[in-house]
Amino acid sequence: MVWIWITFTFVVIACLLLRALLWKTHSKKILPPGPRGFPILGNLNLLKQNPHHDFDKLAKKYGLLMYLRLGFVPTIVVSSPEVVAQFLKTHNLVFASRPLHEAWKHISYEQRNLSFTAYGPYWRNIRKIFTLELLSNAKINSFKSMRKEEVNLLLNFLKDASHNCTAIDLSVKISSLSVGMSCRMVFGKKYIDKEFDERGFKAVIQEWMVLAATQKISYYVPYLASFDLQGLTKCMKAVSRVFDAFFEKVINKHMESKKEEGETKNFVDVMLGIVRLNKGECHIDRPHIKAIILVIYQFFVA
């Protein structure tokens, strides 16, 4: 126990010294008004269970553009549509990239997906692939017959159940319909839950989304990241391994099989075709494919 307290004390002292250096740097900059913060914590003590309510109260006191320090993270809070337009439209390129996020780092292959990757040649290339190859009207319409087939299967099931006077959980059946159609569009076939993980597709995706939304101490005090005090990084890596093993299996099967001429290509086929051609500004390989099909599948299923 002694070494733990010694380590903790050392980290606190180092954080305070670093904070003093940062304060000197920030004090020379012209920053929006905001409340004074505590050492290490900054203004975190002002945020309670409903942060959006707290931001509203602070904005009424300090203005529609204010500066907060959440732990060691300098933060600008905007509460005006006009000022938001300045950030997201007028100066869009300056604020286009997102900071490195621990959950997406582990779960989406070092943030290689479209949502969280840094703005640049790779982002532009992936956006072009999404627009022209994966989510175009022509591509979505190519799965029209498959969607009709899946809906007819559900209707026939419900018809048989009504004839037998069997009670049905309609929410579960509609959820299964969504998962089945998503599997066929993204992977080319329906996979049962046990082929993915004993918990099933939806349960693992929901766990992934909860982990991504959970606030980590290290987001605000990055120097504590290696300690994983909440155990979240361990959970993120475990979920990442589940997805990675499944995607490896799917990609290997697609590489071994050959598509018949005129057969509709699913999203994995399209991505593998892009990898074979190796065109575009940036090189795309397996980790990129897995990150992209993960975010597409999550978009359809969640």
N, C-alpha and C positions, 0 to 999 in steps of 0.2 A: 504493500500500500504506500510505502514511503516514496518509492520511485514515481508512482502515479502523481502524488502531490507535488513532487519536485518538478516533474515534467509540466504539470498544469501551471505551476507558478512561473516557470520559464516562459511558457507560451503567453501567459497574461502580460508579463513584463515586455516581451518582444512586441506584442500587439500594441501596448501603450506607447512604446518608443516609435513604432512605425506610424501610429496615429498622430503623434506629435510632428513627425516629418511631413505627413500628408496634410496636416492642418496648416503648416507653413506654406505649402504649395497652394492649397485651396484659398488661403486668405489673400493671395495675390490676385485671384481671379474675381471677376464680377459675377456673382451668383444671385439668383432670385432670392427674395426674402423667405425665411423659414424659421422654425423653432430651434433653439440651441439644443444640442444633444449631449448625452452622457458619454464618458469614455467607453470604448468598445461597443456598447449597446446603441449608441447614436440616438435615434428617435424611435426605436422599436417599442419602447414603453408606451408610446402614444397610440399604438395600434392594438385593438382588442379583437373580439370575435368577428366583428363585421368591419373590416378595414375600409370598405367603400364609404361607410357612414363616418368613420374617423377622418378620412380624406376630405369629405364634404365640410365637416366642422372646421378643419384646419384651413381649407381654402377660403372660408368666410372670414377667417382672421388674418391670413397672410397673403391672400390674393389667388387669382386663377392660375398663376404660374409660381410654384414655390419649390424650394429646395429642402430635401430631407436627406438624412444619412441613416440608412438602415444597416446597422452594424458598421461594416467598413465599406458598404456600397453607396456611393453618392447617387442620389435619385432625384430626378426632376418630375414633379407631379403636375399634370396639366388638367384643368377643369373647365376649359372653355372650348367649344367647337371651332371657333375661329383660330385659336392658337393650335389646336390639334391639326387643323388643315395646314398650318405652317410646317409642322413636323412631318406629316404623312403625305403631303402633296408638294408644297414649295421646295422643301429640303429633304425630299424622299430618299435620295441616294445616300445622304449623310447618315440617316437613321434606318437604312434598309436591313442591316444585319442584326442578328440577335446575339446576345452574349452566350458563352458556352454554358449549357445546362446539364447538370449531373445526370439526370434521368435520361435525357435524349442522347447523351454521350455514350451510355452503356447500351441502351435499348435500340437506338437507331444508327448503330455503327458509326460512331464519332460524328453524329449530326449530319449524315449524308442525305437525309431526306429533304424534300422541297421546303417544308415548313420552317426548319430550324437551321439549315445550312447558311453559311455566310454569303452575302451578295457578291457576285462575281461571275466569271465565265462558266463555272460549273452550275451555278444556280440558273443562269440564263439557258444553258443547254438542257437541264432537266425540265425547266418550265416549257421549253419548246417540245420536248418529248411528251409531256403530259398533254399539251394543247393539241398536237398534231397526231400523236400515235395512240395515246391511252384513253383520253377522255373526250375525244372529238365526237360530234353527232354521228358520224359514219360508224365509228367504232362501237359506240353504245347501241346503235340500231342493229349492228351485226349480231347482237345477242338477243334480238327480239323473239325469235322462235324458241330459244332456250327459256326465256322468262315465261312465255306462254305455256310451255311444257311443265314448268315447275308449278305455276298457278293452277293448271288443270289437275295435277297430281294432288294438290291440297284440296281442291274442290271435290274431287272424287272421294278423297279420304273423309271429308266432312259429310258427304252424301251418304256414304256407307255407315258412318257413325250415327247419323240421324235415323237411318232405317233400323239400326240396332238399339236405338234409344241410349246411346253411350254418351256420357258427359265428357266434354273436351275442354281443355285449357287453351282457349283460342290465342292468348298472348304467347304461349310457348310455341304453338304451331306457326304463328306468323314470324316469330323470331327465327325458328328453324328454316322457314322459307327464305328469309333474308340471308341467313348464313349459307344456305345451299346455293342460292343464285350467286352470291359473292364468290364462293369457292369455285364455281364453274367459270365465272368471268376471269378471275385472277389466276387460278391454278389449272383450269381445264377439266376438273372433276370434283365431285363431292367427296370430302373426307369425313369419316365419322370421328367423334370426339377422341376416341381412344388412339387413333392414328396420330393425333396431335399431342395430347397430354391427357392424363387421367382426369384432370379437372374440366377439360373441354375448351373449345375456342373462346367462347364468350367470357367465361370465368377468368381466363388468363389475360385477355384483353382488358377486362375491367380492372384486374389487379394492376396491370401496366399503367392504366390511366390514373388510378389512385396514387400510385408511386410517383408518377410524373407531376401530379398536383400537390403532393405533400411537401410542405416547406421544410427544408433542411437547415440546420444551424450553420452549416458550412456555406450556404448561399450568402449569408451575411457576414460570417467570419471565415473566409476561405482557408485560413491557416489551420483550421480544425478538420479539414476535409479528410486527411489521411487517417484520423482516429475513428471515423464512421460511428460517432457516438449514438446515433439513433438506429443503426443497423440497416439503414435504407439502401446503402450502396450494395451490401451483400444481397438484399432482396432483388434489386435491379439486375444484378449480374445473373442471378438464378433465373429470372424471367427471360433475360436475354438469351441464355443458353437453350431454353425451351424453344423460342422462336428460331434460333439459329439452326438447331438440329432438324427442325421440321423443314425449313427453307432449303437446307442442304439436300434433304431427301427429295423434295419437289424438283429442284433444279437438276439434280442428277437424273431423275426419271425423264425430264423433258429433253435432256441432252442425249439420252439413249434412244428415245422414240423419234419417229419421223412423221411429219404432218402430211396428210394426203392433200393433193392439189385441190384448191377450192374450199378446204376445211377452215372454219373460223379459227383464227389464232387468239389464244388467251393472252393475258398481260405478260405472263412469264415468257411465252414464245416471242412476243414483240421485243421484250428487253434482251433476250438472248440473241435475237437477230441483230439488234443494235450493237451488242458486244462483238459479234462476228464481223460486222462491217467496220467497226472501230472508227466511225466518223464523228465529226463534231469537234468543238474546241477542247474538250476534256476527255481523258480516258475513263471509260466505265467498265468496271469489273464486277465480280460476285458480290462483294459487300454493298456496292451501290444498288445492284438489283434487289438484294434482300431488304435494304432500307426503303426502297421505293415501293415494292409490293407490300411491305408491312404497313406503310402509311395509307396505301390505297385500300387494302383489306380492312384496316381499322376504320377508314372513312365510310365504307359500305356497311360494316357490321355494327359499329357503335351506335 
